[in-house]
Amino acid sequence: MPVSDSSVEFVNYPPTQITTEDGVINILQLTDPHLYLDPDTETAGINNYQSFTACLQQALNENIRCDLILLSGDLVNEVKPEIYQNIYQLLEKTGIPFVCIAGNHDVTDELDTHLPFSERRFEAHKPNTLLLSRHCLTLNDWRLLLIDSSVPGEIYGTVGNKNLNWLSQKLANSHHPVIIAMHHHVLPMDSAWIDHHITKDAEEFWQQVEGYPAVKAIVSGHVHQNFESQRAGIKVYATPSTCYQFKPKSDNFAIDDQAVPGYRWLSLTKQGIIKSWITSLENKKA
């Protein structure tokens, strides 16, 4: 059934099944583009819109077939429906199936940005109708489970009981390898200010998924840097933003001026194995 954001209709969104002849699924993860209505807006010396489109174009020009584009939150930096329309139309023009989930900036407008952080106001918004929650996508023999970890009016995330119950049902009935995608990170980054905005019920989440060997990986955004770890045999990935990056292991907020925008590839094999790597944008000022 077609999904509409009240002005643009997308007949094939969201996808529910993707099959490939060679049994491999290649996912392009783009995250945290933080787009503004004005495409000329810059953050930390980077044009957010140009950097996002440059990452997308570079990835699709690589010598790898892209079967799915995953946008894992913070699509916008100001909650305006026109920005989402531009993003969805851009993605649809690629002809590649895509899915989008909410991040904190998709449900929260940060006001009074000229003031110190502690004095700013945070305005809650409902997520855009095309941002997915509790959506299962069949990828050959794999299952991709998308959950919304955003909390309107807040920077931190939560999985919440509805998502936990849904995950439990899906995992209990799954005999296929599973990858879970969400916006907020579920393992500490050893960075005090970032970890203050972690998924608050991360332990409850882990207690839910650790008992299911089908879960192979968790992939997220939010932290604006590459992160690869594991817990209980489950791989954990976080991915650089398509715009500015945070300085790793910094206890106070800091932009990493030396880091460049990038994106992640996830290649899911028919043997249930994940291969994943980060690719940096060749031209930071693109």
C-alpha positions as CSV (number, residue, x, y, z in Angstrom):
1,M,0.0,0.0,0.0
2,P,1.4,3.4,-0.9
3,V,2.8,5.5,1.9
4,S,2.5,9.3,1.8
5,D,4.0,12.2,3.7
6,S,0.9,14.3,2.8
7,S,2.5,15.8,-0.3
8,V,4.6,13.0,-1.9
9,E,3.5,9.4,-2.4
10,F,6.0,6.6,-2.5
11,V,4.4,3.4,-4.0
12,N,7.2,1.0,-3.0
13,Y,7.9,2.4,0.5
14,P,8.7,0.8,2.8
15,P,10.2,-2.3,1.2
16,T,9.5,-5.6,2.9
17,Q,11.6,-8.0,0.9
18,I,14.7,-7.9,-1.2
19,T,16.2,-10.9,-3.0
20,T,19.4,-11.2,-5.0
21,E,20.5,-14.0,-7.3
22,D,24.0,-14.4,-5.7
23,G,22.6,-14.6,-2.2
24,V,24.5,-11.5,-1.0
25,I,22.9,-8.3,0.3
26,N,24.9,-5.1,0.3
27,I,23.6,-2.4,2.6
28,L,24.8,1.2,2.4
29,Q,24.4,2.9,5.7
30,L,24.3,6.7,5.7
31,T,23.7,8.4,9.1
32,D,23.3,11.8,10.8
33,P,23.2,14.1,7.7
34,H,21.6,16.8,9.9
35,L,20.1,18.6,6.9
36,Y,18.6,22.1,7.0
37,L,15.9,23.7,4.8
38,D,18.6,26.0,3.5
39,P,21.0,23.8,1.5
40,D,23.8,26.3,1.9
41,T,23.9,25.9,5.7
42,E,27.3,24.8,7.1
43,T,28.3,23.1,10.4
44,A,31.9,23.1,11.5
45,G,33.0,24.3,8.1
46,I,31.1,21.5,6.2
47,N,28.1,22.1,4.0
48,N,25.7,19.4,5.4
49,Y,23.6,19.0,2.2
50,Q,26.6,18.9,-0.2
51,S,28.5,16.4,2.1
52,F,25.4,14.1,2.3
53,T,24.8,14.1,-1.4
54,A,28.6,13.6,-2.1
55,C,28.7,10.6,0.2
56,L,25.6,9.1,-1.5
57,Q,27.0,9.7,-5.0
58,Q,30.5,8.4,-4.1
59,A,29.1,5.2,-2.6
60,L,26.8,4.5,-5.6
61,N,29.8,5.0,-7.9
62,E,31.9,2.4,-6.1
63,N,32.4,-1.0,-7.7
64,I,29.9,-2.7,-5.4
65,R,26.2,-3.4,-6.0
66,C,23.9,-1.5,-3.5
67,D,20.8,-3.5,-2.6
68,L,19.5,-1.2,0.2
69,I,20.1,2.3,1.5
70,L,19.7,2.6,5.3
71,L,19.4,6.1,6.8
72,S,19.8,5.6,10.5
73,G,18.6,8.8,12.0
74,D,19.1,12.5,12.5
75,L,18.1,13.1,8.9
76,V,17.4,16.7,9.7
77,N,18.7,19.4,12.0
78,E,15.4,21.3,12.0
79,V,12.1,19.4,12.0
80,K,10.5,20.6,8.7
81,P,8.5,18.3,6.4
82,E,10.0,19.9,3.3
83,I,13.4,18.6,4.2
84,Y,12.1,15.0,4.4
85,Q,10.4,15.4,1.0
86,N,13.7,16.4,-0.5
87,I,15.6,13.5,1.1
88,Y,13.0,10.9,0.1
89,Q,12.8,12.2,-3.5
90,L,16.6,12.1,-3.7
91,L,16.7,8.5,-2.5
92,E,13.8,7.4,-4.7
93,K,15.7,8.8,-7.8
94,T,18.5,6.2,-7.1
95,G,16.1,3.4,-8.0
96,I,17.4,1.5,-4.9
97,P,15.2,0.4,-2.0
98,F,15.7,2.6,1.1
99,V,14.6,2.7,4.7
100,C,14.8,5.5,7.2
101,I,14.5,5.6,11.0
102,A,14.3,8.5,13.5
103,G,17.1,10.0,15.5
104,N,16.8,12.5,18.3
105,H,17.0,15.5,15.9
106,D,14.1,14.1,13.9
107,V,11.8,14.5,17.0
108,T,13.5,17.4,18.8
109,D,14.2,20.9,17.7
110,E,17.1,22.5,19.7
111,L,16.2,26.1,20.3
112,D,18.2,29.1,21.5
113,T,21.4,27.6,20.0
114,H,23.2,31.0,20.7
115,L,23.0,30.2,24.4
116,P,25.2,27.7,26.4
117,F,23.9,24.1,26.0
118,S,22.5,24.0,29.5
119,E,20.3,27.0,28.8
120,R,18.8,25.8,25.5
121,R,15.3,24.6,25.1
122,F,14.3,21.4,23.4
123,E,10.9,21.2,21.6
124,A,9.3,17.8,21.0
125,H,7.9,16.8,17.6
126,K,6.2,13.7,16.3
127,P,8.4,11.7,13.9
128,N,7.8,12.1,10.2
129,T,5.4,9.5,8.9
130,L,8.0,7.9,6.6
131,L,10.4,7.2,9.5
132,L,10.0,3.5,10.3
133,S,9.4,1.9,13.6
134,R,9.1,-1.9,14.3
135,H,9.6,-2.8,10.7
136,C,10.9,-6.1,9.5
137,L,12.7,-6.4,6.2
138,T,13.5,-9.8,4.6
139,L,16.8,-9.7,2.8
140,N,17.3,-13.1,1.2
141,D,17.7,-15.4,4.3
142,W,18.4,-12.4,6.6
143,R,16.0,-10.3,8.6
144,L,16.7,-6.6,9.2
145,L,14.7,-5.3,12.2
146,L,14.3,-1.5,12.4
147,I,13.4,0.1,15.7
148,D,12.9,3.7,16.7
149,S,15.0,4.7,19.7
150,S,14.2,8.4,19.6
151,V,12.5,10.2,22.5
152,P,10.7,13.4,21.5
153,G,12.2,16.4,23.3
154,E,15.3,14.5,24.4
155,I,18.8,13.8,23.0
156,Y,19.2,10.4,24.7
157,G,17.4,7.3,23.4
158,T,15.3,4.4,24.7
159,V,14.2,1.2,23.2
160,G,11.0,1.0,25.3
161,N,8.6,-1.8,26.2
162,K,6.8,-1.8,22.9
163,N,10.0,-2.2,20.9
164,L,11.3,-4.8,23.4
165,N,8.2,-6.9,23.1
166,W,8.2,-6.6,19.3
167,L,11.8,-7.7,19.2
168,S,11.1,-10.6,21.5
169,Q,8.3,-11.8,19.2
170,K,10.4,-11.4,16.1
171,L,13.5,-13.1,17.5
172,A,11.5,-16.0,19.1
173,N,10.0,-16.8,15.7
174,S,13.2,-16.3,13.6
175,H,15.3,-19.1,12.3
176,H,17.3,-16.7,10.1
177,P,20.3,-14.4,10.9
178,V,19.2,-11.0,12.2
179,I,20.7,-7.5,12.1
180,I,19.0,-4.8,14.2
181,A,19.2,-1.1,13.2
182,M,18.5,1.8,15.5
183,H,19.8,5.4,16.0
184,H,21.3,5.5,19.5
185,H,24.3,3.5,20.6
186,V,24.0,0.6,23.0
187,L,27.6,0.2,24.2
188,P,29.6,3.0,25.9
189,M,31.9,5.1,23.7
190,D,34.3,6.0,26.6
191,S,33.2,9.6,26.0
192,A,31.4,11.1,28.9
193,W,29.2,13.6,27.1
194,I,28.2,11.2,24.3
195,D,27.5,8.4,26.8
196,H,25.2,10.7,28.7
197,H,23.0,10.5,25.6
198,I,23.2,6.7,25.1
199,T,20.2,4.4,24.9
200,K,19.1,4.6,28.5
201,D,17.6,1.1,28.7
202,A,20.5,-0.5,26.9
203,E,20.9,-3.2,29.5
204,E,17.3,-4.2,29.1
205,F,17.8,-4.3,25.4
206,W,20.9,-6.5,25.8
207,Q,19.1,-8.9,28.1
208,Q,16.5,-9.3,25.4
209,V,18.8,-10.0,22.5
210,E,21.6,-11.9,24.1
211,G,19.6,-15.0,24.4
212,Y,19.0,-15.3,20.7
213,P,22.0,-16.7,18.6
214,A,20.2,-15.5,15.5
215,V,21.2,-11.9,16.3
216,K,24.4,-11.2,14.5
217,A,24.8,-7.4,14.7
218,I,23.5,-4.1,15.9
219,V,24.1,-1.1,13.8
220,S,23.5,2.6,14.8
221,G,24.5,6.2,14.3
222,H,24.3,9.1,16.7
223,V,28.0,9.1,17.8
224,H,29.5,10.7,14.6
225,Q,32.5,8.4,14.5
226,N,33.4,4.9,13.6
227,F,33.0,2.3,16.3
228,E,33.3,-1.5,16.1
229,S,33.0,-3.8,19.1
230,Q,31.0,-6.8,20.2
231,R,29.1,-8.2,23.1
232,A,28.0,-11.8,23.7
233,G,29.2,-12.6,20.2
234,I,27.0,-9.9,18.6
235,K,28.9,-7.4,16.5
236,V,28.2,-3.7,17.3
237,Y,28.7,-1.0,14.7
238,A,28.4,2.8,14.8
239,T,29.1,4.8,11.8
240,P,30.6,8.3,11.0
241,S,28.2,11.1,10.1
242,T,27.9,12.3,6.5
243,C,28.8,15.7,7.9
244,Y,30.9,16.6,10.9
245,Q,32.5,14.2,13.4
246,F,32.9,14.1,17.2
247,K,36.3,13.7,18.7
248,P,36.7,10.2,20.1
249,K,37.1,9.5,23.8
250,S,36.6,13.2,24.7
251,D,34.7,13.7,28.0
252,N,33.5,17.2,26.8
253,F,31.8,18.0,23.5
254,A,34.4,18.4,20.8
255,I,34.4,18.3,17.0
256,D,37.2,16.3,15.4
257,D,38.6,18.7,12.8
258,Q,40.8,16.0,11.3
259,A,38.1,13.5,10.7
260,V,36.1,13.4,7.4
261,P,32.6,12.4,6.6
262,G,31.9,8.8,5.6
263,Y,29.5,5.9,5.4
264,R,29.4,2.1,6.2
265,W,28.9,-0.9,3.9
266,L,27.4,-4.0,5.4
267,S,27.6,-7.1,3.2
268,L,25.4,-10.0,4.3
269,T,26.4,-13.4,2.9
270,K,24.1,-16.4,2.4
271,Q,26.3,-18.2,5.0
272,G,25.1,-15.8,7.7
273,I,28.3,-13.9,7.8
274,I,28.6,-10.0,8.0
275,K,31.4,-8.1,6.3
276,S,31.5,-4.4,7.1
277,W,33.8,-1.5,6.5
278,I,33.9,2.3,6.5
279,T,34.6,4.4,3.5
280,S,35.6,8.1,3.9
281,L,34.5,10.9,1.6
282,E,37.3,11.7,-0.7
283,N,36.6,15.4,-0.9
284,K,35.6,16.8,2.5
285,K,34.5,20.1,1.0
286,A,32.5,18.4,-1.7
